[in-house]
Amino acid sequence: MGQRLFICGVFLGFSLVLQFLKTGFQIVGEDQNGVYTGYNVSAWRTENKLLLIPVFTFSDNLAKQLSRKVRVLCWVMTAPQYLKTRTQHVRATWAQHCNAVLYMSSETSDFPTVGLNVSEGRDQLYWKTIRALQYIHTHHLHTADWFLKADDDTFVVMENLRRFLCRQDTEQPVYFGHRFRVFIKQGYMSGGAGYVLSREALRRFIQGFSSGRCTHTSSVEDLALGQCMETMGVKAGDSRDEEQREAFNPFRPDQHLLNPGTKKPTFEYSYYPKIRGPGCCSDFAISFHYIRPEQMYELQYYTYHLHPFGYKYRFNPQCNFFSNSITNYSINF
Amino acid sequence: MLSEGSSFLKGMVLGGVFCLILSLLGTFSPGITSQTEQHLHHHLKPLSKEELQKLSENQMSEVTQQVQVYCVIMVTPKILVYWATANDTWSKHCDRSVFYSSESAKALEAVDLQEQDEWARLRKALLHAYENAGGLRWFFIARPTTFAIIENLKYLVLVKDPSEPFYIGHVQKSGELEYVEYESGIVLSYEALKRLVGMFKDESKCPERAHALWKVSEEKQLATCLKYSGVFAENGEDAQGKELFNKKTVGMLISDSMVQNPNDVVEACCSDMAITFSGMNPSQMQVMMYGVYRLRPYGHNFHDSLTFLPPKGSDND
């Protein structure tokens, strides 16, 4: 009997170790920021046949960790007639990466959309923005840390937005986007490229309207919002990357990447020096505008799927968002 | 009871130690299985991630450096802007890229083949490539509107032996003949090219000028010549069976997918490690360059397990 047990033991021990070597295990630790970092022991290599070297590859939870640390509420400006033709493709692609998403329309629906007390039309756009921000302030002030506005033809890469926002403080009165230099002293953010407000910026916008310091000045919603921001002391921030390339882009990728690209006059509105050609846009671009449904999926494919296998990217900014020290460990099989 | 328990435990420890020893001695490392039988199949897939991880660091860097691609790009002076764009974008990732033209043009830096006939031009280009291969062992043939991601091509052929005949791409069938579609790019190993060049001398089986009443396309003539020398077409696909070589643009494939798979457009459309797209105009190529080599979401790690460095003298990747 003892012998049989012994033999069973041999087999069991053998297969357990074999399994361990094949599949590896994970070490997950929590650092002082309360953020998980993980290491996978996923393979072993024998350089020298006497040594067994476990190989640590960083777990790809970095994007997930960031989404826990930097929560963004996305609100998408849309209208009933665009739900099937545009908004559903937004919902199927980038909106899934938001912590929370609200579709703002003139009518409530099962899409689901939030029905604001406005009618549709270009002249109503700023009313829509005002009502939308009031709704968010009333119901969602603490649902997220940052509040992103996008159109139903804007494409956003949320992970890159979080990468940028991670270094910012949401209790400061600041907002970011593609900065224009015209009409307002500190400039204002392009509506189509998307803009993101800190919590304090949102509070001040609402205070502006309730105190009467901000009013409906124009139907050009990004300009009008920019005026209120300046009035209430909310700073227009710089969202360019480490190489001074824009992250929020008010046009399509081809319109920025080609030289000459677009001839639209608003192209010349930019606050920072405008670059045409490949230097235009950050590798970690946050948004593009005028994106039709087919292009939404195309950009989704380029961003999240198609990649050159093994390619070492040229632009590798050394960003230490999280401290490298790990305080508590747990091991998961 | 106690003694039984302890003998069980002893057994476990012994088993575990035995396993470790075996693995240390390397007898357990499956290494790279012989690939010679695989290219008789018609579907060619890259190594899986598990197989990749079994390579040691030395093997990995050896293999990565050995896979070198000579790009044969067929152009004509009429479409100068396509040549210029290919030159400025994807072809920089080839270890050597050579443009072969039908006639000379001042602005073009190309090998002037002085040949208008498509098939004769292809023959001359391939002969030139073979004679000037240097140490390069893989050949990729492209049309002017094709965009190729060379890193993914290298991954596909990573541990395949170029002294075996390989003829890879998107395979089509015409009667009994299986051929690789020209438009979506053709991959030849050194051995395949060597046999082809040998077959060029045989005017009856592989004529330079077709004598038939109707003109047979170059892709089929190529396939015929290769078939006579014992080289057969293989379809390049990924682990899920998705096509790696595409004759359409990304936009067209996405549009098709929106109709056929509206609930899962991107997943159903195209491979993550696609090698070619075709029918692309120059501005689409510039956008693709950015989309492939630069645009990415921060914090996503693909765990690719090997490294290809970016080429020198390039500013849009």
Interface residues (C-beta under 8 A of the other chain):
Chain A: M1 G2 Q3 L5 F6 I7 C8 G9 V10 F11 L12 G13 F14 S15 L16 V17 L18 L21 S42 A43 W44 R45 T46 E47 K49 L50 L52 T57 F58 S59 D60 L62 A63 K64 Q65 L66 A92 T93 V157 M158 E159 N160 R162 R163 P253 D254 L257 L258 G277 P278 G279 C281 D283 F284 A285 P293 E294 Q295 Y297 E298 L299 Q300 Y301 Y302 T303 Y304 H305 L306 H307 P308 F309 G310 Y311 K312 Y313 R314 F315
Chain B: S3 E4 G5 S7 F8 L9 K10 G11 M12 V13 L14 G15 G16 V17 F18 C19 L20 S23 L24 L25 G26 S29 Q53 K54 S56 E57 N58 T64 H93 I149 I150 E151 N152 K154 Y155 V250 G251 I254 S255 S257 M258 N263 V265 V266 C269 C270 S271 D272 M273 A274 S283 Q284 Q286 V287 M288 M289 Y290 G291 V292 Y293 R294 L295 R296 P297 Y298 G299 H300 N301 F302 H303 D304 S305 L306 T307 F308 L309 P310 D315 N316 D317
